[in-house]
Amino acid sequence: MPVSRLDVIYRKLLLTKFFTKGWGVPAHLERLFNFRKIMSNRETCCELVPKDYPITIINSQKYSDCHIVEGKFRSPFALHLPGLVSPEVQDAFFQMVLPLQWSSDYKPMCIHLAGTGDHYFWRRRNIMAKPLLKAGIGAIILENPFYGLRKPKDQIRSSVHYVSDIFVMGGCLILECLVLLNWCERLGFGPLGVTGISMGGHMASLAATNWPKPLVLVPCLSWSTASSVFTEGVMSESINWDMLQDQYMNDQLYCEQLSKACKIVDDPFACNLSKSFTDSQVQYGIDLAEELKASYVTPYELVNVIKMNDVAESSCQAITDKASSAAKEKIISRISSIKNIPPFIPSKNIIEMKKRAKEALWFMRGMMDECTHLKNFSVPVDTSLVISITAKTDGYVPRRGVSKLDEIWPGATVKYLDCGHVGAYIFYRNIFRDAIIEAFNKAKKQTSPSSPAIHDI
């Protein structure tokens, strides 16, 4: 499957490295694997979060276009697994974005989870939540563990230190979504839903599996497992495989005990990971890197087009409409001229590193499948309310050899965009919002308006 060249370029511009300190404490990983079995069953997971779980409102303020409520609560995950969640991550913070007046008897509410690098609330508030208010859909924007208000002091940007941090993040978000969905139901909101882009889309999918009632789910630019993201896609270049291999081979708890606790879900021989790279492929990768130097959009231009799209959608006036339009037209023209390339081939250094780190690659794949593959979780109560938006040439979320979402969840809808991961985020966010509106309209036909009055917030 071809991969968007823009995805390859954008990854090369970023400095973020993942898992800079390794796998994580083996004893912590063992506890996470065991707890995953409880969380992946809807009945046992729901019992972990009382319906009247306490939430503290920090602030409530009305503006000219919306009503914003800020709140926090202690993550249930931190209570169930003490010692695994760092102090900065333990408290969950959120913003609720409400219309000044509801347009119908329905009061739909959608939780928005963060994609990689989406710190704080402003991006999701302006790009997704406020435009959806016009369709009468409220929003809860949940701060991601290890991001923004919940970022450990020694963490740089979005560079989580350990592989285990990803599993802590997912566990926190699953239980925190249950807290917020229960709270929304008590307040009389409905129908309810959850969405997210990229990593946020997959986290939304995991969270939706544990809600015991029909729930709108719109995962954007994600798929059925995170294993291929870190082992095959462009993100694999952000990992020090030599270090992970060294840790794996020098600790029996990793290579003997923990590796046996992880099961690879999909047939690995259908994936690129099981195939070695030929010398001609390595040379192609080197030649391609040289070609990109002469043809790609500069870092400043790419960052500017992303910012300008944000500016246009949030109705900010930081730059004039004329200048924004002209700049966008120029850059979009250059980006559109970039053609797709054959399946992603990492740099020569990464290729050689992966050859040295075969055991670490398989361990990563097994761990990610164990804790993130949707086959290991319950099927949503009503899959007809699931609309997945996927990019055909996604370099961040490879789908080759991975279970199809609509096969795991029969009845779910999958829509494909003719672009890559980065291009979809920059140019097709209106498609994401349209899918959310479509799913909520479908949910309204299946439910009656919430009967209890909404309490004062």
Secondary structure, DSSP 8 states (H G I E B T S, - for coil): --B-HHHHHHHHH----B-TTBS--HHHHHHHHHHHHHHTSHHHHHTTS-TT---EEEEEEE-SS-EEEEEEEE-HHHHHSTTSS-HHHHEEEEEEEE-SS-SSS-B-EEEEE--TT--SSHHHIIIIIHHHHTTT-EEEEE--TTSGGG--TT--TT--SBHHHHHHHHHHHHHHHHHHHHHHHHHT-BSEEEEEETHHHHHHHHHHTT-SS--EEEEES--S-SHHHHHTSGGGGGB-HHHHHHHHHT-HIIIIIIHHH----S-GGGSGGGS---HHHHHHHHHHHHHHHHHS--HHHHHHHHHHHHHHHTT--SS-HHHHHHHHHHHHHHHHT---BSS----HHHHHHHHHTHHHHHHHHHHHHHHH-GGGS---S-GGGBEEEEETT-SSS--TTS--HHHHSTT-EEEEESS-HHHHHHH-HHHHHHHHHHHHHHHHHHS----S-----
